[in-house]
Amino acid sequence: MGIGRNTTAAEIVLGAGALLLATDVKELPAGPVPVTIDDVFDPDISLYEGADVIYAVRPAIEMIPPLVSLARRAGSDLVVYHLGFEIYADGGEKIDCGVVLHRYVTRSEPVKEG
């Protein structure tokens, strides 16, 4: 979500043979990863339904609440790599895999509307 010009993580995911949908709010120049236009503040939920995980690399902190909502609605995990030590709220579950990731939503959480 919000791939911008930083395609490294998406390229790794694609290289591992996983399915991937990269999104951004604006049209980007053609690159190594196809990008679908979508806005986290008004997402097309049909793009994300059935996804195992939604992830964002260094999203603006104001993107976290709508990302949490989107992941819950889609029934997906939400994993975020923050810039530096920036976190949102309680920071979610920390995953240390060489870099520190934060899982804010797990697929087992119930959907919370409203």
BELZI-V777303 format. One line per field, one symbol per residue. ss: DSSP state (2 for helix, 1 for strand, 0 for the rest). phi: phi as a letter, one per 40 degrees, with the letter a starting at -180 (. if undefined). psi: psi as a letter, one per 20 degrees, with the letter a starting at -180 (. if undefined). A space follows every 10 residues. Layout:
ss: ???
phi: ???
psi: ???
This chain:
ss: 0000000222 2222200000 0111000000 0000111002 2200222000 0011111000 0022222222 2222001111 1000000000 0011110001 1111100000 0000
phi: .gcfcccdcc ccccccgcca bcbacbcbdd acbcbccabd caccdccbdg ccabbabfcc dcccdccccc ccccgbcbbb bccgbcbbfc ggccbbbhbc bbccbbdccc cbch
psi: plhcjnjggh hggghijqqp opqqiqpqqp aipqpppqoh imqnhhhipi phqpqpolqq hiigghgggg gghikqqopp oqocjprpci iappookhqo qpohpqhiqq poq.
